[in-house]
């Protein structure tokens, strides 16, 4: 019995040793394969990184070439349109944009919260602090504040504190401030009309040049007519584009003027109610 157990133990030990050696050989054989796979993956990643690094300068170069191409094309068309009339169209664009930017800045600075401002003035006037309300109106920018200042000056005086005089003063100051809002708008409309007119003038001159070339050549061929027609079309296109740009700014300016005019009308009504409720006002 003991010999049987000994034989079984020896057989089990030999089987375990054989299994361990086979597993070790398989691990050794698989190790080079995994190393090779890791090397291939790292090589592919390096290749992709190199390709991406090479693609970035290429894309930047393409974008730069496109921007330079647009700038060069505009400059070429400007020169082909003729320096005389194209320069006049460009001057109209620059001056028109200057007036537009000035109006946009002025109207943006003139915008305030009308309801909040009038509510604060009403609280001060109701509390009998007309002087503080007047100082607040003087320290605030915009047409609404200027109309309020005039109304409060009349209310704070002893000779002009009746409601009829206050209402007349508000209406007069509102008209003055309205004219300030529309200042320089006539120059913008002038350049809006001038730009396409210059373009059309260039068109007429280009047609005259085309007919002169036809007369000199004695033949109506596309080559002879193309030069004058090209000048005519380019000047017309640039003139219309300039007029469209200025017209967009002009419409925006008019919308801001309408908003400020509505704010002045709303403030005028609240000022009248405020003055009527004040003890300093002569009914």
Helices and strands as residue ranges (DSSP letters): H 2-80, H 83-110, H 114-126, H 130-139, H 143-156, H 163-181, H 185-217, H 222-277
